[in-house]
Amino acid sequence: MPGLVRGEPQGHMGRMSDFADTALATTARMRALFPATPLLRNDYLSAKYDADIWLKREDLSPVRSYKIRGAFNAMRKVLAEKPDQTLFVAASAGNHAQGMAFVCRHFGVKGVIFMPVTTPQQKIHKTRTFGGDAIEVRLVGDYFDDTLAEAQAFCADAGGHFLPPFDDPYVIEGQASVAVEMLEELGGAPDLVIMPVGGGGLSSGMRLYLREMAPQTETIFVEPEGGASLTAALKAQEPVTLGRVDTFVDGAAVARIGERTFEALRDVPPEDVLTAPEDRICTTIIEMLNVEGIVLEPAGALSLDVLDQLRDRIRGKRVVCITSGGNFDFERLPEVKERAQRYSGVKKYFILRLPQRPGALRDFLEMLGPGDDIARFEYLKKSARNFGSVLIGIETDRPENFETLFARLDAAEFTYRDITDDQILAEFLI
């Protein structure tokens, strides 16, 4: 990879390449900023999947994500090359902004961070908190492309250095420190590492380091179903821009993987890249919060979300999952819970055609089972008719309860329509 690897990997028993040597040195220098994030064995997941599962807790970094690593290394190297550089510019709606803000304050330089106007206040507040007087946040544009264009234009006019979130050799070197720490903390190489993929900074850095220092370790890459940019690039054998991106997994939903990062991932076997449905990720977030008390953002849950489909492959093996971030806005919790319930099949919405006669509603209510609960009831009748429509949301304790309910409705000749998976109607009515 031009600008990254200047020698062929020699394997863990041979001469260390420039990249691996640089990653080790970068990790050592990082200790001036924060201690290594913990690598913790998770007993719950280990028992559940009959494996030895460890979590590399990037959600416990000073900014609750690994993004601080790449920002630190890139800024450090730019300042070493250009000591008079005092202005750094970035465009970000999330973790990259917070990581840059933290290191701007550390190095005592000025940072201007452009964020979309639609960025949640929690993220804006945290960015300002981490950066203090060292940074300025500018809210520009309804969409990120507009924000990015404005940031780059300002950077060129002001003579600043633009700090990309992933497609930069120094950023990639910094993210490789996750792999350096992991091997040191584990005391050896794991059988398998599962890591998330967005723009590719973390995954490319870790893969370059592991390929040399732990070549026997298998790697699995996970990206959100609505932002599978690596899958698309592997198919085309070059980075491509996705036509549509679901931004729910905001820390990894990237329309186009980086040019430099893809060079390190170009030869990844397609079967080692998994996609995770956004609604299923919600079930993982809820599970880890309720069972383990671990707060993960959607991107941070990606590596855990695929454990079930890897059950046979990981049985009896030592597995490390990278929990890449924990910047979760709890205002999103109702949405996450809702999506998790719908994916798990314990919550459905349907429109019921209810006869306009005394006792009709009572007849319907008597069809509900002991585990069924009405979560939404909205009468939609708008004129005098013999039937009125009712929007009903039902929560239950077992998915199969709906089979019983719908059988009773059919037997009583009630007319209804399940709209749970009808995206247009669900967005409009729910």
N, C-alpha and C positions, 0 to 999 in steps of 0.2 A: 504493500500500500504506500504510494508516494507520500512522503511527509510523516509516515508513521513507522514503518518497518524498513530498516536499512540493511537487514541481513536475513538470511534464511533461518527459521527456527531450528535450533540444534537439539531439542529434547531436554528433559530435565536432568540428564546425566552429562550433557555436553556443555559447550560454551553458551553462555546466556546471550540472547540477542539484545540489540539496543533497546527494543521496546520493553522487554521484561526488566532489564536493568533500570530503565527510566521509571517504570511503574513502581519498582521497589524504592527507588530514591524519592519519588513523589509521595509515596505513602509515608515514608519516614518524616518528610518535611510537613506533612499534614498534621502530625502530632502537635505542632505549635498552635494549631487552630482548634482541634477537638480530639478526644480519645477515640480509639477504634470502636465502632458500633458492636454491640454484643452478638455473638453467635450462640443461640440457645437451643438446646434439645427440647422438642415439644412432645411431652408424654401423651397428650390426648391424640394428636395426629399419628404418632408412632403406633399407638395401640389400635387406632381405627383402621390403619392401612397395613398393619403388620410389617412395619419398616422402621428404620432408625432415622427419623426426620428432624432436621435442624432448621431453624429460621435465622437468616442473617438480617438483623433488625435495623434496616436503614430508616425505618419509621422512628427510630430513637436518636437520630442525628440531631445536632442543634437546630436545624430547620425542618426536621421531621421528614427528610427525604435525602437521597444520595446526591442530589443536584449540587450541593455545596462543594462536592469533591472536584467536579469538572470546572466549576467557576473559580475555585481556589487555584487550581493548577494553571488554568489559562491566564488568569490575571497575574499570577506570580511570574510566569514566563514572559508575558508581554512587558511587565515592568522591568524585568532583567534586561530585556532587549532594548527597551525605550524608557529609560528612567524618567524622562520628562513627560511621559503620558499621564495626564491627571484626570482624564474624562473617559468613562466607560458607559456604553449605551446598550440596552437590551430591550427586547419586546417579549413579553410573557404574561400569561394570565394566571400563573401558578407557581410551581416549585422552583423553576429556574429563576424567577424574579426574586424569590426569597433567598435562594442561595447566593445570587449576585449581591443582593443588599447586604447580607452578612459579611461577605468578603470585602466589599467596598469599605465598610467600617473598619475591618481588620487592617487593611492596607492604607487607610487614610486617604482614599481617592474619592473623587466625585462620581456618582453614578446617576444616570437618568434612565428610569425604567418606564417604558410605555406599556400600558395595559388597556384592553378594551373597556369602553364605558360600561359594558354589561358585566364586568368582573364582580363577583360577590364581595361585599364590604369586608368580610372576614379575611379574605386573601389580601386585599389592599391594606388593611390594618396590620396584618402580620408582616408584610413587606416593609412598611414604614417602621414598624417596631424593630425589626432586625437591622435595618439600615440607619435609623436615627437621622442625625443631621447630615450624614454622608450621602444620602440619596434623595432624589426627587421623583415622585410618581406622577406621570402624566396620563390622564385618561383620554384616549383618542379612538374613535371608530366604534361602530357597532359590531364589526367582525374582525377577526384577528388579522386577515390579510391587509385590511386598511391600517390597523395598528402597526404592523410590521413595516409597511411602506413609509409611514410617517416617521417611525423610529430611524430607519435607514437614511431617509432624507435629512433628518436633523443631525444624525451622526456625521454625515459627509460635510454638512455646512459648518458644524462646530468643531471639526477636527478630532472627534472622539474615536475610540476603538470599539467596534461592534462585537459583542460577545455572544456567539450563537449558542443555542441550548444543547446541541448534540453534534452537528456536523463540522467538527473542528479537531485537529490532531491533538491539541493540548487538552481539550475537554475529554476526549477519548482516553488519553493517558490517565487523567484524573479519575475517571470512572473505573478504570482497571484496578484501582486501589481496593475496591470491594473484594475482588478475587484474591489480592495479596493478603488482606486481613483474614479472609475466610480460611485459606490454607494454613496460615500461622495459628489461628485460633483452634482449628480442628486438629492440628498436629499431623496432618497428612491429607491425602486427596480423597474426596468423597467418591462414591460410585457414580453419582448423577447430580447435576445442578440444574435447577429450574429457575428461569429468569424471565422477567417481562421484556417486551420489545415495544418501543414507540418509534422515536426517530433513530434509535440504534446506538446511541452513545454508550449506555451501560452494557448492552449485549455484545457490541463489537469489542469494547475494551476488555471485558471479562474473557471473551472467547480467545482473543489474541494472547492473553496471559496464560490461560489454562491450556491452550493448545501446546504451549511450550513447557510449562512447569508441571502440568498434570495431564499429559496426553491420554492417559487411560480413563479419565473422567468423561462420562457422557454429558451432553448438554441438551436441554429442551428449552425452546423459546415459545413464549406465549404472548399473543396479541389479541386485542379485543376484536370480536367479530365485525363490529361496525367500523374498524379502522385497521384492517389487515394489510398494511403497506408492505411488510416483508414478504408475505405470501404472494402478493401481486408482483413484487420485484423479482422474486425467484422464478416465477412463471415466465416473466418477460426477459429475464436475465439482465435487467437493468431497472433502476428506480423509475417508477411510474406514479403519476398523480391520480389518486382515487377520485372518482366522480362525486362521491358522497361519503361523508364521514359522520358517524354517530358520536357526538362529543361527550356522551355520558362518562366514559372512562377518560376524563380530561387529561390525566397524566400520561396517557399512552396512545390516545386517538390522534394519529398523525396522518395527514393525507399523502405524504411522500417521505419515504425513508431517505436518510442522507446519502450523498454520493460517496463520501469517505467511509461512512459506517457500513454501507452495503459491500464495499470492497472486502471488508473483513468477514462478511456473512455470505458472500456470493456462493460458496461451496457447501453451505449448510444443507443437509438432506431435507427435502420438503416434508417428509414424514416426521421430522423433529420440530416442526413449527406447528403449534396448535392454536386454534382460535377459541376464545371463550365468549359465549353469549352474554350480553350485558345483563339480562335478567338473572341468569345463573350466578353471575358475579355477586349480585345482591344477596343471594342466599349465603354465599361464602362470607361476605362482610358481616351479616347478621349472626352467623354461626360463631365466627371468631370473637365478636363483641359479646355475645351472650354466654358462650362457654368458656372462653379464655380471657375475656376482658381486654382484648387487643383491638385497638382502633386502627383500621386500615382504610385508606382511600381506595376507590375502585382499581386504580392501577396497582396499588400495593397488594391487592388480593389476587392478582392474576396468577401468580405462581402456585398458590394454594388451590385455586379453583379447578385446576386440571388434575389434581391428585387422584380423584375417583376414576377418571378414564385411563390413568396410568397405573391402576392398582396392580395388575399382573406384572407389569414391568419393574415396579419398585419394590415388590415384596421381598423382604429379607435384606434389602440394600440400605446403605447409608446415603441419604438424600438431603441436599441443602436447597431450601427455597428462599429466594431473595424477596423479602417483603419491602418493596422499594419506597413506600411512602405512607405517611399517616396523617396527611393534611385533609382531614374530613370535616366538612362543615355540617354540624348536627342539624341544621335547618333542612338538610337533605334526607334525614333519617326517615321521615314518613314516606317519601318517595321510594327509598331503598327497601323499606319494609313492604310496601305495596307491591313492588316489582318482584320481590322474593316470594311473597305469598302467591302471586299469580303464576310465577314459574313453577312453584312447588305443587300447584293444583289445589291449594286449600282456599283460594278466593276466586270467585267468579262474579261477573256482572252480566245481567241479562235484562231484556225488556219483556215484560209480561203484559199480555192483553187481558185486562181484568173486566169481567162482566159487571155492568152497572145494576146490580141487584143486592138487596140486603143479604149479608152473610158471605158474600164472595171473598172478601179479604180474609174472613175467619177460616173459610175452607182452605185457602192457600196456606195460612199460618199453621194449620193443623198437619200439613204435609211435611213441615220441617222436622228434622230429627233432633235428638238431644244434643248433638255436637254442632248443630247449625246455628249461626247467629247473623242477624240482619245488620250489616254495616252501612248500608245506604238504602234509602227509600225515598223516591221522588216521584210524585204523581204528575204525569205529563199531559193529562187531558186538557184540551184547549176549547172544546165546544160540547154542546149537548149531544151525546151519542150514546148508543147502547153499550159501548165498550170504551174503556179508558186505558191508556198505556202507563205502565209504572216501570221506572228504572230501579232495579234492585241489585244491591251488592250483598253477597252472602260469604261469610267466613265460616270455615268448618275445621274440624280437627283431623280429618282424613280425606284425601282426594276422592276415594271411592264413594263417599257420602253423596256426591253429586249424581252419581249413577242412580242411586236410590231416589233422590229428589226428582230427577228428570223422569224417571219411570212413573212416579206418582202423578206428576203433572200430565204426562201423556195419557195415563189411564183416566184421569179426570177431564181430559180433552181441553186442557188449558193451552192457549197458544203463547209461545215464548220464543225468544231468539237470544242465543248466547253471543254476546258481543265482546267477550274478554279478549279475544285475539284479533278483533277487528280494529286495526290501528286508527283508522280515520274516525270511526264512531267513538272509540274509547278516548281519543284525545279531545273530541268535541264535548262528550257527555261526562267524562270522568276526570 
